[in-house]
Amino acid sequence: MTARLGVPAGISPADEIRWLERAAAAERQLGLSGSWAHDPNRLVALRQARALGAALAEARAGGSLPPQ
């Protein structure tokens, strides 16, 4: 699923979440600056993928992760 967003293959789940956070921040900054390259749908997808990844990581950890 995250391959379509450009997430590098073979990274750990924690690194994937950090990558998604940075990508979403960069996409948001494009929107704030009024760039023609801003894609609001990509921003939504990045945020959804990050939330899904965090939920899966928390489930794997048995709910021991701190809330975001």
C-alpha positions in Angstrom: 0.0 0.0 0.0 2.7 2.5 0.9 4.7 1.8 -2.2 2.3 4.0 -4.2 3.2 6.9 -1.9 6.9 6.5 -2.5 7.9 4.9 0.8 11.2 3.1 0.4 11.0 -0.7 0.5 12.7 -2.7 3.3 12.6 -0.1 6.1 11.4 -0.9 9.6 7.8 0.0 10.6 9.1 2.8 12.9 11.2 4.3 10.0 8.2 4.0 7.7 6.0 6.0 10.2 8.7 8.7 10.5 9.1 8.8 6.6 5.3 9.2 6.3 5.3 12.0 8.9 8.1 13.9 7.0 6.4 13.4 3.7 3.1 14.7 5.0 4.8 17.7 6.5 6.5 18.4 3.2 3.2 18.1 1.3 1.5 20.4 3.8 4.3 22.9 3.4 3.7 22.8 -0.4 0.1 23.6 0.2 0.8 26.5 2.6 3.2 28.0 0.1 0.6 27.9 -2.7 2.7 25.6 -4.8 1.2 24.2 -8.0 2.8 20.8 -7.0 0.6 20.5 -3.9 -1.8 17.5 -4.1 -4.4 17.5 -1.3 -5.3 13.9 -2.0 -1.7 12.8 -1.5 -1.7 14.6 1.9 -4.8 12.8 3.0 -3.4 9.5 1.8 -0.1 10.1 3.7 -2.0 10.9 6.9 -4.2 7.9 6.6 -1.2 5.6 5.9 0.6 7.0 8.9 -2.4 6.5 11.1 -2.8 2.9 9.9 0.9 2.2 10.4 0.8 3.6 13.9 -2.3 1.5 14.7 -0.7 -1.7 13.4 2.5 -1.0 15.3 0.6 -0.4 18.5 -1.4 -3.6 18.0 1.9 -5.6 17.4 3.3 -4.0 20.6 0.3 -5.0 22.6 -0.8 -1.4 23.2 2.4 -0.4 25.0 3.2 2.5 22.7 2.5 6.1 24.0 -0.4 7.9 22.4 0.3 10.3 19.5 
